[in-house]
Amino acid sequence: MSICRCDLSNLVRTQNTIHLDHIIPLDVYGSNDASNFQLLCERCNTSKGARFTTTSLVSTPVWNL
């Protein structure tokens, strides 16, 4: 589950810029493994910054805890 609820397909709104976000930020020892990525729009990624969110923790793989 992602924190972003925007249309990332760009089928409805073509102005959304898609960002690849780290679920566990690199600043707190997250990895560049594919299991640590989520797609967010630019606005959601900028507002999240380098911190956890409640919904990001839901999708955190057990092996990264």
C-alpha positions as CSV (number, residue, x, y, z in Angstrom):
1,M,0.0,0.0,0.0
2,S,1.4,3.4,-1.0
3,I,0.8,6.7,0.6
4,C,0.1,8.2,-2.8
5,R,-3.5,8.1,-4.1
6,C,-2.7,10.0,-7.4
7,D,-3.2,8.6,-10.9
8,L,0.3,7.4,-11.6
9,S,-0.7,5.8,-14.9
10,N,-0.9,9.3,-16.5
11,L,-4.0,8.2,-18.3
12,V,-6.3,10.7,-16.5
13,R,-3.8,13.4,-15.5
14,T,-0.7,13.7,-17.7
15,Q,1.0,16.2,-15.5
16,N,1.9,13.8,-12.7
17,T,5.7,13.2,-12.4
18,I,6.4,9.7,-11.0
19,H,9.1,9.4,-8.4
20,L,10.7,6.2,-7.1
21,D,10.7,6.5,-3.3
22,H,12.5,4.4,-0.7
23,I,10.0,3.0,1.8
24,I,12.8,2.8,4.4
25,P,14.8,5.9,3.7
26,L,18.5,5.5,2.9
27,D,19.3,7.9,5.7
28,V,18.0,5.3,8.2
29,Y,19.8,2.4,6.6
30,G,17.2,1.5,4.0
31,S,18.5,-0.3,0.9
32,N,18.4,0.1,-2.9
33,D,16.7,-3.3,-3.1
34,A,13.6,-3.5,-5.3
35,S,11.5,-4.5,-2.2
36,N,12.3,-1.1,-0.7
37,F,10.8,1.0,-3.5
38,Q,7.3,2.5,-4.0
39,L,6.0,4.8,-6.7
40,L,4.8,8.2,-5.6
41,C,3.8,11.4,-7.4
42,E,6.3,14.3,-7.0
43,R,4.1,16.1,-4.4
44,C,3.7,13.0,-2.2
45,N,7.4,12.1,-2.4
46,T,8.4,15.7,-1.6
47,S,6.1,15.9,1.4
48,K,7.2,12.5,2.7
49,G,10.9,13.4,2.6
50,A,13.4,11.1,4.4
51,R,11.0,9.8,7.0
52,F,8.7,6.8,7.5
53,T,4.9,7.1,7.2
54,T,2.3,4.9,8.8
55,T,1.4,3.4,5.4
56,S,5.0,2.9,4.4
57,L,5.5,0.7,7.4
58,V,2.6,-1.5,6.4
59,S,4.5,-2.7,3.3
60,T,7.9,-3.0,4.9
61,P,9.2,-6.5,4.2
62,V,9.8,-8.5,7.4
63,W,13.5,-9.2,6.4
64,N,14.2,-5.4,6.5
65,L,13.0,-4.9,10.1
